Amino acid sequence: MPRLTFRGVSVEQICGMSESLVEQLAAICECDTDNFTLECVQHPAIFGGKIVPAYPFVEVAWFERGDQIRDAVAMAVTSHVLGLGLSEVEVAFTTYSKDAYYSNGTSFK
């Protein structure tokens, strides 16, 4: 179920690293690779009245798995993105509450 949303990284770059990244994340989270969704948000970034390259940023939306797993996921994502030749990246986590998450109208609680 973890959903990774990338900004400032191209679709082609994400496709190139997606298999190895998802395999590593699945091992860290002890789940199947088909649990992960990768999305790419492409939009112009604006600074000083001009369009500039978007800053590499990855949001991981998931159910909390604890500090150790969160740290390992952040490092895996960071390593893969920096491996694309980008000089920096930020990773942020959004945590879903099971009582506020529904699948086909059924709560996860």
C-alpha positions as CSV (number, residue, x, y, z in Angstrom):
1,M,0.0,0.0,0.0
2,P,2.8,2.5,0.3
3,R,2.4,5.1,-2.4
4,L,5.5,7.1,-3.4
5,T,4.9,10.4,-5.2
6,F,7.9,11.9,-7.0
7,R,8.4,15.5,-7.9
8,G,11.5,16.9,-9.7
9,V,12.3,13.4,-11.1
10,S,11.3,12.5,-14.6
11,V,9.1,9.6,-15.6
12,E,12.0,8.0,-17.4
13,Q,14.2,8.3,-14.4
14,I,11.6,6.7,-12.1
15,C,10.9,3.9,-14.6
16,G,14.7,3.2,-14.7
17,M,15.0,2.7,-11.0
18,S,11.5,1.4,-10.2
19,E,12.1,-2.3,-10.2
20,S,15.2,-2.2,-8.0
21,L,13.7,0.4,-5.7
22,V,10.5,-1.5,-5.2
23,E,12.3,-4.8,-4.6
24,Q,14.4,-3.2,-1.9
25,L,11.4,-1.5,-0.3
26,A,9.5,-4.8,-0.3
27,A,12.4,-6.5,1.5
28,I,12.6,-3.7,4.0
29,C,8.8,-3.6,4.7
30,E,8.5,-7.4,4.5
31,C,5.7,-7.3,1.9
32,D,5.1,-8.1,-1.8
33,T,6.3,-5.8,-4.5
34,D,2.7,-5.3,-5.8
35,N,1.9,-3.4,-2.6
36,F,3.8,-0.3,-3.8
37,T,2.5,2.4,-6.1
38,L,4.9,4.9,-7.7
39,E,3.6,8.1,-9.2
40,C,5.2,11.0,-10.9
41,V,3.9,14.6,-10.6
42,Q,5.2,16.8,-13.3
43,H,4.5,20.5,-13.0
44,P,6.4,23.7,-13.4
45,A,8.2,25.1,-10.4
46,I,8.3,28.9,-10.2
47,F,10.9,31.0,-8.4
48,G,11.5,34.7,-8.9
49,G,8.9,35.0,-11.6
50,K,10.6,32.2,-13.8
51,I,10.1,28.6,-14.4
52,V,12.9,26.6,-12.7
53,P,13.7,22.9,-12.4
54,A,11.5,21.3,-9.7
55,Y,13.4,20.3,-6.5
56,P,13.6,16.5,-6.1
57,F,11.1,15.5,-3.5
58,V,9.5,12.2,-2.7
59,E,6.4,11.8,-0.5
60,V,5.8,8.3,1.0
61,A,2.2,7.8,2.1
62,W,1.7,4.7,4.2
63,F,0.6,3.0,7.4
64,E,3.3,3.7,10.0
65,R,5.9,0.9,10.4
66,G,8.2,2.3,13.0
67,D,11.4,4.4,13.1
68,Q,13.8,1.7,12.0
69,I,11.7,0.8,8.9
70,R,11.0,4.4,8.1
71,D,14.7,5.3,8.3
72,A,15.6,2.3,6.0
73,V,12.9,3.3,3.5
74,A,14.1,6.9,3.5
75,M,17.7,5.8,2.9
76,A,16.7,3.4,0.1
77,V,14.7,6.1,-1.7
78,T,17.5,8.6,-1.2
79,S,20.1,6.2,-2.5
80,H,18.1,5.5,-5.7
81,V,17.3,9.1,-6.4
82,L,20.9,10.3,-5.9
83,G,22.0,7.4,-8.0
84,L,20.2,9.1,-10.9
85,G,22.9,11.8,-10.7
86,L,20.7,14.3,-8.8
87,S,22.6,16.2,-6.1
88,E,20.0,16.2,-3.4
89,V,16.5,14.9,-2.6
90,E,14.1,15.2,0.3
91,V,11.8,12.4,1.5
92,A,8.7,13.0,3.6
93,F,6.3,10.6,5.1
94,T,2.5,11.0,5.4
95,T,1.0,8.4,7.7
96,Y,-2.5,7.1,7.3
97,S,-4.7,6.1,10.2
98,K,-6.3,2.7,9.7
99,D,-9.6,4.0,11.1
100,A,-9.6,6.8,8.5
101,Y,-8.6,4.6,5.5
102,Y,-11.2,2.8,3.5
103,S,-11.1,0.3,0.6
104,N,-14.3,-0.1,-1.3
105,G,-16.2,1.5,1.6
106,T,-14.7,-0.8,4.3
107,S,-12.5,0.7,7.0
108,F,-9.0,-0.8,7.6
109,K,-9.6,-0.6,11.4
